[in-house]
């Protein structure tokens, strides 16, 4: 009976060291306090009371960086938030080089966001987000690399502007739209005047062209629903009759 209990306890003791790790997990093992090579995935064995295991998740972590008060280079105060994507590239260093890599990465991302935002002007934050994202990613990745952390992507999430600054930007955008509309209208008038000048020059060289255009205009007026149409008669059309009245040849 006693031997059976001893065997049962020994079996439980031995089986307690069997661990199962998923494909995305690794086990950082310490043997009597000394770091061993990480193990997994699958079934691994950790010697009870001799070895200690720390599970590390290798999947990409999405870290929401809370809004930070940023004073831009042109002295505008804004609130900027971001999203940080990173993963553990070296499980052993993630455990031994930093006490809590999640907390450390979060704090580093917040301070870097404030620092980079303070070095940029407001227009750059609004219109050149890709450049700001790349700079933040480069800085955070360089500082977390010794911890066994790889920063994959950084994206600015929201940029909250003060109300007076929003109104100023809206007024600036409206003025820009009006300027573009006036430039387009002026360009259209210039092109129209240029074409009319060219047409007048052509008609001046060929008087018959002007008469044909006049007759075409009369035809267009006749198509309208007007009961009476009054139009001037060109003197050139009456020239043959004037010569006949003065004793010349009959008009042909």
BAKE-436139 format. One record per residue: residue number from 1; x, y, z of N, C-alpha, C in turn. Coordinates in Angstrom, 3 decimals. Atoms other than C-alpha are relative to their C-alpha. Layout:
<recs>
[NUM; [X; Y; Z]; [X; Y; Z]; [X; Y; Z]]
...
</recs>
This chain:
<recs>
[1; [0.833; -1.207; 0.000]; [0.000; 0.000; 0.000]; [0.867; 1.256; 0.000]]
[2; [-0.898; -1.161; -0.077]; [2.743; 2.411; 0.955]; [0.806; 0.137; -1.272]]
[3; [-0.767; -0.053; 1.245]; [4.784; 1.493; -2.081]; [-0.833; 0.518; -1.160]]
[4; [0.893; -0.495; 1.059]; [1.777; 2.146; -4.291]; [-0.159; 1.501; 0.083]]
[5; [0.132; -1.452; -0.176]; [1.354; 5.618; -2.828]; [1.286; 0.700; -0.443]]
[6; [-1.274; -0.598; 0.397]; [5.051; 6.331; -3.320]; [0.134; 0.035; -1.518]]
[7; [-0.073; 0.052; 1.471]; [4.863; 5.199; -6.933]; [-0.925; 1.043; -0.625]]
[8; [0.954; -0.984; 0.518]; [1.792; 7.382; -7.499]; [0.554; 1.408; 0.134]]
[9; [-0.568; -1.332; -0.207]; [3.491; 10.424; -5.995]; [1.163; 0.244; -0.959]]
[10; [-1.135; -0.139; 0.924]; [6.625; 9.800; -8.066]; [-0.483; 0.222; -1.428]]
[11; [0.538; -0.171; 1.358]; [4.524; 9.479; -11.240]; [-0.543; 1.412; -0.195]]
[12; [0.541; -1.364; 0.092]; [2.719; 12.731; -10.495]; [1.131; 1.010; -0.072]]
[13; [-1.150; -0.907; -0.012]; [6.042; 14.427; -9.758]; [0.676; 0.043; -1.367]]
[14; [-0.662; 0.056; 1.307]; [7.535; 13.229; -13.041]; [-0.879; 0.627; -1.081]]
[15; [0.905; -0.515; 1.030]; [4.454; 14.067; -15.137]; [-0.237; 1.503; 0.139]]
[16; [0.210; -1.440; -0.174]; [4.234; 17.563; -13.635]; [0.978; 0.826; -0.814]]
[17; [-0.979; -0.725; 0.815]; [7.270; 18.493; -15.701]; [-0.325; 0.013; -1.479]]
[18; [0.383; 0.025; 1.419]; [5.512; 17.769; -19.006]; [-0.821; 1.248; -0.323]]
[19; [0.684; -1.216; 0.421]; [4.422; 20.965; -20.739]; [-0.302; -0.075; -1.492]]
[20; [0.397; -0.050; 1.410]; [2.628; 21.555; -24.033]; [-0.046; 1.464; -0.427]]
[21; [-0.055; -1.365; 0.517]; [3.375; 24.703; -26.032]; [-0.630; 0.047; -1.387]]
[22; [0.582; -0.211; 1.326]; [1.384; 25.999; -28.989]; [1.080; 0.440; -0.994]]
[23; [-0.951; -0.333; 1.051]; [3.050; 26.766; -32.294]; [0.576; 1.406; 0.177]]
[24; [-0.438; -1.380; -0.140]; [3.285; 30.488; -31.450]; [0.630; 0.276; 1.363]]
[25; [-0.578; -0.180; -1.329]; [4.752; 29.917; -27.957]; [1.395; -0.601; 0.087]]
[26; [-1.308; 0.539; -0.327]; [8.270; 29.367; -26.672]; [0.156; 0.046; 1.523]]
[27; [-0.248; 0.076; -1.439]; [9.517; 28.406; -23.196]; [1.437; 0.397; 0.279]]
[28; [-1.328; -0.414; -0.454]; [12.443; 30.300; -21.701]; [0.249; -0.709; 1.336]]
[29; [-0.220; 0.887; -1.144]; [13.928; 27.857; -19.180]; [1.226; 0.464; 0.789]]
[30; [-1.104; -0.290; -0.914]; [16.102; 28.633; -16.144]; [0.247; -1.255; 0.842]]
[31; [-0.376; 1.165; -0.799]; [17.952; 25.729; -14.515]; [0.866; 0.480; 1.169]]
[32; [-0.675; -0.483; -1.214]; [18.894; 26.618; -10.942]; [0.459; 1.450; -0.181]]
[33; [-0.274; -1.420; 0.204]; [18.744; 30.264; -12.008]; [0.805; 0.326; -1.236]]
[34; [-0.838; -0.242; 1.180]; [20.910; 29.826; -15.097]; [-0.837; -0.155; -1.272]]
[35; [0.787; 0.007; 1.230]; [19.454; 30.608; -18.502]; [0.419; -1.155; -0.890]]
[36; [-0.206; 1.067; 0.967]; [19.080; 27.637; -20.832]; [-0.596; 0.423; -1.348]]
[37; [0.574; -0.293; 1.312]; [18.151; 27.568; -24.512]; [-1.519; -0.171; 0.067]]
[38; [1.466; 0.088; -0.049]; [14.457; 28.261; -25.051]; [-0.476; -1.240; -0.759]]
[39; [0.527; 1.249; 0.546]; [12.276; 25.280; -25.967]; [-1.389; 0.227; -0.604]]
[40; [1.328; -0.031; 0.610]; [9.150; 24.555; -27.997]; [0.095; 0.290; -1.493]]
[41; [1.322; 0.359; -0.546]; [6.775; 24.354; -29.612]; [-0.182; -1.517; 0.132]]
[42; [0.302; 1.418; -0.171]; [5.073; 21.021; -28.853]; [0.149; -0.409; 1.457]]
[43; [-0.163; 0.536; -1.357]; [5.716; 18.802; -25.829]; [1.445; 0.180; 0.442]]
[44; [-1.333; -0.171; -0.580]; [8.672; 19.755; -23.639]; [-0.036; -0.510; 1.437]]
[45; [-0.069; 0.461; -1.394]; [9.866; 18.618; -20.238]; [0.846; 0.972; 0.817]]
[46; [-0.677; -0.904; -0.924]; [10.825; 20.926; -17.376]; [0.182; -0.762; 1.320]]
[47; [-0.280; 0.773; -1.216]; [12.507; 19.240; -14.417]; [-0.583; 0.718; 1.209]]
[48; [0.619; -0.658; -1.154]; [10.392; 19.994; -11.333]; [1.038; 0.383; 1.054]]
[49; [-0.858; -0.552; -1.063]; [12.094; 22.117; -8.638]; [1.420; 0.301; -0.458]]
[50; [-1.347; -0.265; 0.511]; [15.220; 22.254; -10.784]; [-0.043; 1.085; -1.082]]
[51; [0.143; -0.959; 1.090]; [14.024; 24.204; -13.786]; [-1.286; 0.812; 0.160]]
[52; [1.176; -0.897; -0.009]; [11.626; 27.146; -14.131]; [-0.235; 0.488; -1.426]]
[53; [0.348; -0.338; 1.376]; [9.784; 28.057; -17.341]; [-0.791; 1.305; -0.052]]
[54; [0.757; -1.226; 0.273]; [8.524; 31.394; -18.671]; [-0.523; -0.097; -1.423]]
[55; [0.618; 0.071; 1.336]; [6.062; 31.284; -21.592]; [0.085; 1.358; -0.684]]
[56; [-0.086; -1.220; 0.800]; [6.609; 33.834; -24.357]; [-0.842; -0.192; -1.262]]
[57; [0.858; 0.023; 1.182]; [4.069; 34.594; -27.082]; [0.724; 0.710; -1.146]]
[58; [-0.713; -0.552; 1.155]; [5.632; 35.190; -30.518]; [-0.915; 0.709; -0.994]]
[59; [0.922; -0.664; 0.924]; [2.504; 36.581; -32.186]; [0.163; 1.518; 0.053]]
[60; [-0.078; -1.462; 0.059]; [2.319; 40.208; -33.269]; [-0.935; 0.619; 1.034]]
[61; [0.762; -0.692; -1.038]; [1.153; 42.465; -30.459]; [-0.403; 1.372; -0.528]]
[62; [0.505; -1.319; 0.401]; [-1.030; 45.494; -31.221]; [-0.107; 0.848; 1.264]]
[63; [-0.073; -0.849; -1.187]; [-0.257; 48.235; -28.715]; [-0.616; 1.353; -0.322]]
[64; [0.686; -1.277; 0.207]; [-2.598; 51.222; -28.523]; [0.676; 1.061; 0.858]]
[65; [-0.687; -1.072; -0.724]; [-0.542; 54.279; -27.586]; [-1.011; 1.091; 0.315]]
[66; [1.004; -0.971; -0.426]; [-2.783; 56.613; -25.583]; [0.340; 1.400; -0.506]]
[67; [-0.249; -1.363; 0.502]; [-3.200; 60.261; -26.730]; [1.026; 0.743; 0.851]]
[68; [-1.064; -0.744; -0.660]; [-0.165; 62.382; -25.909]; [-0.103; 1.483; -0.361]]
[69; [-0.038; -1.438; 0.254]; [-0.019; 66.166; -25.529]; [1.327; 0.343; -0.670]]
[70; [-1.191; -0.309; 0.789]; [2.407; 67.335; -28.201]; [-0.017; 1.477; -0.370]]
[71; [-0.170; -1.378; 0.456]; [3.676; 70.874; -28.798]; [0.881; -0.033; -1.242]]
[72; [-0.710; 0.102; 1.270]; [4.679; 71.042; -32.444]; [1.086; 1.075; -0.113]]
[73; [-1.101; -0.927; 0.214]; [7.649; 72.937; -33.814]; [-0.484; 1.435; -0.185]]
[74; [0.563; -1.336; 0.166]; [5.380; 75.892; -34.715]; [-0.931; 0.369; 1.149]]
[75; [0.672; -0.373; -1.258]; [3.994; 76.008; -31.118]; [-1.510; -0.180; -0.035]]
[76; [1.415; 0.361; -0.026]; [0.619; 74.357; -31.680]; [-0.150; -1.242; 0.884]]
[77; [0.210; 1.119; -0.912]; [-0.656; 72.054; -28.917]; [-1.066; -0.927; -0.570]]
[78; [0.932; 0.989; 0.540]; [-2.315; 68.882; -30.228]; [0.095; -1.270; 0.831]]
[79; [-0.011; 1.330; -0.619]; [-3.228; 65.455; -28.903]; [0.177; -1.031; -1.108]]
[80; [-0.330; 0.974; 1.038]; [-1.702; 62.622; -30.917]; [-0.003; -1.397; 0.614]]
[81; [-0.001; 1.409; -0.404]; [-2.420; 58.905; -30.548]; [0.514; -0.843; -1.154]]
[82; [-0.599; 0.865; 1.018]; [-0.855; 55.995; -32.403]; [-0.272; -1.458; 0.322]]
[83; [0.096; 1.451; -0.162]; [-0.903; 52.232; -32.884]; [1.357; -0.597; -0.344]]
[84; [-1.318; 0.607; 0.162]; [2.253; 50.152; -32.511]; [-0.148; -1.504; -0.184]]
[85; [0.020; 1.433; 0.270]; [2.710; 46.666; -34.006]; [1.418; -0.545; 0.205]]
[86; [-1.319; 0.577; -0.235]; [5.591; 44.563; -32.688]; [-0.159; -1.469; 0.400]]
[87; [-0.013; 1.395; -0.405]; [6.558; 40.983; -31.881]; [1.342; -0.324; 0.651]]
[88; [-1.234; 0.450; -0.639]; [9.175; 39.104; -29.859]; [0.818; -0.781; -1.015]]
[89; [-0.889; 0.689; 0.940]; [12.092; 38.080; -32.070]; [0.988; -0.923; 0.713]]
[90; [-0.924; 0.822; -0.789]; [14.322; 36.642; -29.315]; [-0.607; -0.201; 1.385]]
[91; [0.665; 0.220; -1.290]; [12.419; 35.061; -26.369]; [0.938; 0.123; 1.196]]
[92; [-0.930; -0.032; -1.128]; [15.513; 34.752; -24.175]; [0.317; 1.430; 0.414]]
[93; [-0.320; -1.388; -0.335]; [16.436; 38.422; -24.391]; [-1.231; 0.748; 0.502]]
[94; [1.215; -0.655; -0.463]; [12.789; 39.488; -23.937]; [-0.249; -0.255; 1.478]]
[95; [0.173; 0.332; -1.417]; [12.894; 37.787; -20.509]; [1.147; 0.531; 0.839]]
[96; [-1.171; -0.326; -0.818]; [16.431; 38.562; -19.365]; [0.446; 1.450; -0.102]]
[97; [-0.518; -1.351; 0.197]; [17.095; 42.058; -20.765]; [-0.924; 1.086; 0.537]]
[98; [0.953; -0.995; -0.483]; [13.950; 43.831; -19.534]; [-1.013; -0.699; 0.894]]
[99; [0.897; 0.626; -0.977]; [11.611; 43.218; -16.599]; [-1.370; -0.283; -0.593]]
[100; [1.326; 0.164; 0.606]; [8.366; 43.729; -18.554]; [0.055; 0.663; -1.370]]
[101; [-0.214; -0.580; 1.322]; [8.804; 44.183; -22.292]; [-1.235; 0.714; -0.528]]
[102; [1.206; -0.693; 0.439]; [5.161; 45.161; -22.871]; [-0.063; 1.412; 0.573]]
[103; [0.040; -1.310; -0.653]; [5.276; 47.998; -20.338]; [1.138; 0.887; -0.508]]
[104; [-1.148; -0.777; 0.464]; [8.746; 49.085; -21.456]; [-0.213; 0.518; -1.423]]
[105; [0.255; -0.424; 1.378]; [7.738; 49.193; -25.124]; [-1.058; 1.085; -0.049]]
[106; [1.047; -1.015; -0.067]; [4.611; 51.195; -24.285]; [0.580; 1.351; 0.418]]
[107; [-0.585; -1.255; -0.472]; [6.571; 53.807; -22.318]; [0.931; 0.609; -1.044]]
[108; [-0.910; -0.495; 1.028]; [9.186; 54.089; -25.048]; [-0.776; 0.579; -1.178]]
[109; [0.811; -0.495; 1.115]; [6.499; 54.521; -27.733]; [-0.626; 1.354; 0.346]]
[110; [0.601; -1.269; -0.408]; [4.814; 57.318; -25.746]; [1.008; 1.143; -0.030]]
[111; [-1.011; -1.065; -0.024]; [7.992; 59.300; -25.168]; [0.517; 0.319; -1.403]]
[112; [-0.462; -0.238; 1.377]; [9.110; 58.837; -28.783]; [-1.042; 0.763; -0.801]]
[113; [1.070; -0.711; 0.694]; [5.723; 60.003; -30.055]; [0.022; 1.486; 0.353]]
[114; [-0.072; -1.411; -0.401]; [6.001; 63.214; -28.029]; [1.243; 0.671; -0.577]]
[115; [-1.242; -0.587; 0.492]; [9.601; 63.763; -29.102]; [-0.049; 0.276; -1.496]]
[116; [0.060; -0.174; 1.459]; [9.072; 63.231; -32.828]; [-1.060; 1.023; -0.376]]
[117; [1.042; -0.985; 0.274]; [5.828; 65.216; -32.797]; [0.460; 1.414; 0.289]]
[118; [-0.503; -1.325; -0.321]; [7.623; 68.134; -31.153]; [1.024; 0.515; -0.991]]
[119; [-0.988; -0.406; 0.999]; [10.221; 68.182; -33.931]; [-0.626; 0.297; -1.360]]
[120; [0.682; -0.206; 1.281]; [7.623; 68.467; -36.711]; [-0.991; 1.150; 0.120]]
[121; [1.020; -1.037; 0.031]; [5.352; 71.313; -37.731]; [-1.377; -0.640; -0.200]]
[122; [1.358; 0.534; 0.073]; [1.574; 70.927; -37.731]; [-0.325; -0.493; -1.407]]
[123; [0.284; 0.417; 1.384]; [1.343; 70.780; -41.538]; [0.669; -1.328; -0.320]]
[124; [-0.700; 1.257; 0.243]; [3.903; 67.972; -41.547]; [-0.716; -1.164; 0.675]]
[125; [0.749; 1.053; -0.684]; [1.932; 65.978; -38.977]; [-1.261; -0.374; -0.760]]
[126; [1.266; 0.252; 0.685]; [-1.237; 66.361; -41.030]; [0.188; -0.560; -1.407]]
[127; [-0.135; 0.363; 1.416]; [0.115; 65.881; -44.553]; [1.101; -1.023; -0.277]]
[128; [-1.107; 0.924; 0.231]; [3.250; 63.746; -44.104]; [0.057; -1.051; 1.105]]
[129; [0.076; 0.996; -1.063]; [2.121; 61.019; -41.744]; [0.951; -1.169; -0.231]]
[130; [-0.888; 1.132; 0.290]; [4.133; 58.345; -43.511]; [1.423; 0.286; 0.466]]
[131; [-1.348; -0.376; -0.426]; [7.342; 60.231; -42.817]; [0.127; -0.047; 1.520]]
[132; [-0.011; 0.012; -1.470]; [6.467; 60.694; -39.129]; [-0.079; -1.436; 0.515]]
[133; [0.113; 1.402; -0.407]; [5.412; 57.028; -38.819]; [1.336; -0.728; -0.125]]
[134; [-1.280; 0.686; 0.231]; [8.702; 55.829; -40.305]; [1.054; 0.428; 1.016]]
[135; [-0.995; -0.478; -0.972]; [10.752; 58.015; -37.961]; [-0.260; -0.593; 1.385]]
[136; [0.324; 0.586; -1.303]; [8.904; 56.805; -34.854]; [0.361; -1.481; 0.016]]
[137; [-0.319; 1.430; 0.072]; [9.250; 53.181; -35.978]; [1.502; -0.234; 0.084]]
[138; [-1.447; 0.170; 0.000]; [12.978; 53.595; -36.599]; [0.580; 0.195; 1.401]]
[139; [-0.543; -0.287; -1.330]; [13.633; 55.097; -33.162]; [-0.393; -1.090; 0.993]]
[140; [0.456; 1.022; -0.953]; [11.504; 52.613; -31.200]; [0.659; -1.343; -0.285]]
[141; [-0.607; 1.276; 0.360]; [12.897; 49.641; -33.116]; [1.471; -0.054; 0.413]]
[142; [-1.415; -0.032; -0.377]; [16.488; 50.741; -32.476]; [0.182; -0.199; 1.508]]
[143; [-0.126; 0.106; -1.453]; [15.873; 50.962; -28.718]; [-0.509; -1.339; 0.545]]
[144; [0.538; 1.275; -0.482]; [13.895; 47.715; -28.394]; [0.740; -1.209; -0.561]]
[145; [-0.737; 1.132; 0.580]; [16.227; 45.573; -30.500]; [0.847; -0.747; 1.037]]
[146; [-0.739; 0.747; -1.033]; [18.491; 44.768; -27.503]; [-0.901; -0.821; 0.918]]
[147; [0.940; 0.773; -0.817]; [15.365; 43.486; -25.722]; [-0.558; -1.205; -0.737]]
[148; [0.563; 1.086; 0.789]; [14.630; 40.997; -28.500]; [-1.379; 0.316; -0.540]]
[149; [1.296; -0.449; 0.503]; [11.679; 43.057; -29.760]; [0.186; 0.587; -1.389]]
[150; [-0.032; -0.523; 1.362]; [11.027; 43.794; -33.449]; [-1.264; 0.812; -0.253]]
[151; [1.130; -0.880; 0.305]; [8.812; 46.787; -34.266]; [-0.320; -0.122; -1.483]]
[152; [0.398; 0.250; 1.387]; [6.860; 46.009; -37.427]; [-0.571; 1.248; -0.665]]
[153; [0.694; -1.138; 0.614]; [4.761; 49.116; -37.965]; [-0.461; 0.959; 1.087]]
[154; [0.557; -1.046; -0.858]; [3.763; 52.414; -36.364]; [-0.906; 0.862; -0.862]]
[155; [0.953; -0.825; 0.738]; [0.693; 54.357; -37.478]; [-0.600; 1.034; 0.941]]
[156; [0.704; -1.030; -0.750]; [-0.551; 57.702; -36.202]; [-1.499; -0.250; -0.127]]
[157; [1.415; 0.353; -0.016]; [-4.150; 57.120; -35.191]; [-0.890; 1.228; -0.117]]
[158; [0.805; -1.223; -0.004]; [-5.724; 60.494; -34.353]; [0.882; 1.188; 0.328]]
[159; [-0.626; -1.277; -0.324]; [-4.552; 64.092; -34.311]; [-1.132; 0.967; 0.319]]
[160; [1.080; -0.872; -0.454]; [-6.951; 66.226; -32.253]; [0.507; 1.426; 0.108]]
[161; [-0.394; -1.406; 0.023]; [-6.684; 69.957; -32.931]; [-0.921; 0.828; 0.880]]
[162; [0.885; -0.931; -0.721]; [-7.997; 72.837; -30.770]; [-1.056; 0.572; -0.936]]
[163; [1.113; -0.503; 0.805]; [-11.287; 74.368; -31.926]; [0.414; 1.206; -0.841]]
[164; [-0.394; -1.179; 0.770]; [-9.724; 77.691; -32.949]; [0.914; -0.368; -1.164]]
[165; [-0.874; 0.439; 1.080]; [-7.091; 75.860; -34.996]; [-0.807; -0.702; -1.102]]
[166; [0.857; 0.638; 1.001]; [-9.793; 73.776; -36.719]; [-0.694; 1.053; -0.860]]
[167; [0.650; -1.076; 0.766]; [-11.618; 76.972; -37.702]; [0.987; 0.692; -0.923]]
[168; [-1.017; -0.658; 0.828]; [-8.388; 78.522; -38.973]; [0.343; -0.853; -1.219]]
[169; [-0.321; 0.889; 1.113]; [-7.593; 75.471; -41.103]; [-1.158; -0.048; -1.000]]
[170; [1.166; -0.003; 0.893]; [-11.160; 75.416; -42.474]; [-0.049; 1.275; -0.831]]
[171; [-0.012; -1.261; 0.742]; [-10.906; 79.117; -43.411]; [1.107; 0.012; -1.047]]
[172; [-1.107; 0.071; 0.949]; [-7.548; 78.504; -45.049]; [-0.358; -0.877; -1.200]]
[173; [0.401; 0.883; 1.095]; [-8.969; 75.610; -47.077]; [-1.031; 0.671; -0.899]]
[174; [1.010; -0.704; 0.796]; [-11.954; 77.733; -48.165]; [0.644; 1.071; -0.874]]
[175; [-0.703; -1.016; 0.787]; [-9.652; 80.554; -49.261]; [0.780; -0.630; -1.152]]
[176; [-0.752; 0.681; 1.050]; [-7.527; 78.088; -51.206]; [-0.934; -0.453; -1.132]]
[177; [0.962; 0.410; 1.035]; [-10.611; 76.719; -53.005]; [-0.466; 1.195; -0.825]]
[178; [0.419; -1.191; 0.738]; [-11.748; 80.246; -53.916]; [1.114; 0.483; -0.931]]
[179; [-1.118; -0.417; 0.845]; [-8.279; 81.082; -55.207]; [0.094; -0.873; -1.247]]
[180; [-0.073; 0.908; 1.147]; [-8.258; 77.991; -57.418]; [-1.137; 0.249; -0.976]]
[181; [1.147; -0.268; 0.873]; [-11.749; 78.801; -58.735]; [0.233; 1.263; -0.828]]
[182; [-0.259; -1.240; 0.730]; [-10.701; 82.350; -59.661]; [1.083; -0.199; -1.060]]
[183; [-1.061; 0.260; 0.970]; [-7.532; 81.104; -61.349]; [-0.547; -0.760; -1.209]]
[184; [0.581; 0.774; 1.095]; [-9.525; 78.576; -63.388]; [-0.887; 0.879; -0.874]]
[185; [0.877; -0.896; 0.770]; [-12.117; 81.226; -64.381]; [0.819; 0.974; -0.839]]
[186; [-0.837; -0.937; 0.753]; [-9.397; 83.685; -65.380]; [0.688; -0.695; -1.166]]
[187; [-0.629; 0.756; 1.077]; [-7.649; 80.999; -67.404]; [-0.984; -0.264; -1.127]]
[188; [1.019; 0.225; 1.020]; [-10.909; 80.202; -69.192]; [-0.288; 1.256; -0.803]]
[189; [0.248; -1.256; 0.709]; [-11.530; 83.871; -70.020]; [1.165; 0.355; -0.922]]
[190; [-1.177; -0.282; 0.826]; [-7.985; 84.250; -71.311]; [-0.015; -0.848; -1.273]]
[191; [0.042; 0.872; 1.171]; [-8.342; 81.236; -73.602]; [-1.110; 0.410; -0.956]]
[192; [1.109; -0.429; 0.861]; [-11.737; 82.463; -74.857]; [0.361; 1.271; -0.763]]
[193; [-0.400; -1.238; 0.671]; [-10.350; 85.953; -75.583]; [1.037; -0.269; -1.077]]
[194; [-1.027; 0.342; 0.976]; [-7.385; 84.422; -77.365]; [-0.619; -0.610; -1.251]]
[195; [0.655; 0.618; 1.157]; [-9.654; 82.305; -79.578]; [-0.826; 1.033; -0.790]]
[196; [0.781; -1.032; 0.698]; [-11.915; 85.288; -80.360]; [0.919; 0.915; -0.801]]
[197; [-0.947; -0.842; 0.732]; [-8.884; 87.338; -81.321]; [0.473; -0.696; -1.268]]
[198; [-0.425; 0.744; 1.177]; [-7.713; 84.612; -83.675]; [-1.119; -0.066; -1.034]]
[199; [1.127; 0.055; 0.939]; [-11.221; 84.280; -85.163]; [-0.208; 1.351; -0.692]]
[200; [0.171; -1.330; 0.607]; [-11.454; 88.081; -85.704]; [1.075; 0.275; -1.038]]
[201; [-1.090; -0.193; 0.955]; [-8.095; 88.081; -87.415]; [-0.276; -0.755; -1.300]]
[202; [0.316; 0.792; 1.195]; [-9.210; 85.306; -89.784]; [-1.127; 0.654; -0.793]]
[203; [1.133; -0.639; 0.688]; [-12.517; 87.060; -90.559]; [0.413; 1.309; -0.658]]
[204; [-0.465; -1.252; 0.596]; [-10.675; 90.341; -91.183]; [0.708; -0.227; -1.315]]
[205; [-0.690; 0.317; 1.245]; [-8.625; 88.667; -93.892]; [-0.971; -0.469; -1.086]]
[206; [0.977; 0.512; 0.976]; [-11.743; 87.188; -95.579]; [-1.380; 0.550; 0.343]]
[207; [1.305; -0.620; -0.328]; [-14.848; 89.499; -95.525]; [-1.176; -0.934; -0.242]]
[208; [1.108; 0.914; 0.269]; [-17.047; 86.766; -96.983]; [-0.277; -0.897; 1.195]]
[209; [0.176; 0.819; -1.197]; [-16.450; 84.757; -93.830]; [-0.871; 0.710; 1.014]]
[210; [0.809; -0.780; -0.935]; [-17.942; 87.561; -91.743]; [-1.456; 0.022; -0.438]]
[211; [1.378; 0.001; 0.496]; [-21.018; 87.696; -93.999]; [-0.659; -1.358; 0.234]]
[212; [0.557; 1.333; -0.254]; [-21.493; 83.911; -93.736]; [-0.343; -0.172; 1.479]]
[213; [0.282; 0.086; -1.436]; [-21.273; 84.175; -89.963]; [-1.227; 0.810; 0.356]]
[214; [1.175; -0.838; -0.236]; [-23.848; 86.954; -90.039]; [-1.270; -0.732; -0.417]]
[215; [1.165; 0.746; 0.462]; [-26.253; 84.833; -92.092]; [-0.299; -1.187; 0.921]]
[216; [0.201; 1.110; -0.932]; [-25.718; 81.911; -89.724]; [-0.671; 0.480; 1.280]]
[217; [0.619; -0.569; -1.205]; [-26.621; 84.127; -86.787]; [-1.476; 0.294; -0.246]]
[218; [1.401; -0.256; 0.341]; [-29.823; 85.190; -88.582]; [-0.813; -1.295; 0.005]]
[219; [0.697; 1.283; 0.014]; [-30.721; 81.524; -89.109]; [-0.261; -0.495; 1.416]]
[220; [0.192; 0.419; -1.391]; [-30.230; 80.850; -85.410]; [-1.099; 0.814; 0.676]]
[221; [1.055; -0.849; -0.567]; [-32.444; 83.795; -84.480]; [-1.360; -0.429; -0.521]]
[222; [1.274; 0.384; 0.605]; [-35.153; 82.590; -86.892]; [-0.577; -1.260; 0.623]]
[223; [0.513; 1.242; -0.603]; [-35.403; 79.256; -85.102]; [-0.714; 0.249; 1.325]]
[224; [0.677; -0.306; -1.250]; [-36.593; 80.976; -81.926]; [-1.441; 0.392; -0.272]]
[225; [1.438; -0.281; 0.163]; [-40.286; 81.563; -81.316]; [-0.265; 1.483; 0.202]]
[226; [0.225; -1.445; -0.047]; [-40.299; 85.299; -81.984]; [-0.928; 0.391; -1.146]]
[227; [0.940; -0.421; 1.043]; [-43.128; 86.973; -83.881]; [0.628; 1.023; -0.939]]
[228; [-0.624; -1.040; 0.813]; [-41.008; 89.869; -85.066]; [1.481; 0.033; 0.308]]
[229; [-1.441; -0.071; -0.168]; [-37.271; 90.004; -85.619]; [0.525; 1.197; -0.765]]
[230; [-0.589; -1.184; 0.618]; [-35.466; 93.274; -86.344]; [1.507; -0.180; 0.010]]
[231; [-1.446; 0.169; 0.059]; [-31.901; 93.060; -87.574]; [0.567; 1.002; -1.005]]
[232; [-0.630; -0.941; 0.934]; [-29.518; 95.466; -89.320]; [0.429; -0.717; -1.271]]
[233; [-0.396; 0.551; 1.290]; [-28.667; 94.967; -92.979]; [1.393; 0.531; -0.347]]
[234; [-1.355; -0.463; 0.341]; [-24.987; 95.096; -93.920]; [0.019; 0.831; -1.270]]
[235; [-0.100; -0.894; 1.146]; [-24.077; 97.876; -96.348]; [0.578; -0.731; -1.209]]
[236; [-0.616; 0.725; 1.109]; [-22.028; 95.426; -98.408]; [-1.029; -0.700; -0.860]]
[237; [1.026; 0.682; 0.779]; [-25.200; 93.601; -99.450]; [-0.745; 0.959; -0.919]]
[238; [0.738; -0.987; 0.808]; [-26.731; 96.851; -100.857]; [0.874; 0.679; -1.046]]
[239; [-0.903; -0.672; 0.920]; [-23.666; 97.904; -102.846]; [-0.367; -0.218; -1.469]]
[240; [0.379; 0.174; 1.422]; [-24.804; 96.285; -106.177]; [-1.217; 0.838; -0.384]]
[241; [1.199; -0.798; 0.328]; [-28.227; 98.033; -105.939]; [0.323; 1.484; -0.081]]
[242; [-0.374; -1.430; 0.046]; [-26.583; 101.402; -105.277]; [0.641; 0.333; -1.347]]
[243; [-0.628; -0.236; 1.289]; [-24.482; 101.073; -108.420]; [-1.033; 0.032; -1.123]]
[244; [1.041; 0.032; 1.021]; [-27.603; 100.174; -110.479]; [-0.798; 1.293; 0.005]]
[245; [0.779; -1.243; -0.097]; [-29.480; 103.216; -109.210]; [0.759; 1.193; -0.570]]
[246; [-0.801; -1.119; 0.477]; [-26.600; 105.467; -110.219]; [0.306; -0.122; -1.508]]
[247; [-0.162; 0.111; 1.430]; [-26.769; 104.216; -113.859]; [0.956; -1.077; -0.402]]
[248; [-0.934; 1.065; 0.328]; [-24.495; 101.254; -113.705]; [-0.718; -1.215; -0.561]]
[249; [0.595; 1.232; 0.500]; [-25.129; 97.676; -114.799]; [-1.045; -0.506; 0.962]]
[250; [1.009; 0.612; -0.844]; [-28.088; 95.726; -113.506]; [0.666; -0.969; 0.993]]
[251; [-0.579; 0.928; -0.975]; [-27.425; 93.760; -110.402]; [-0.174; -1.423; -0.469]]
[252; [0.025; 1.396; 0.406]; [-26.598; 90.172; -111.084]; [-0.426; -0.864; 1.153]]
</recs>
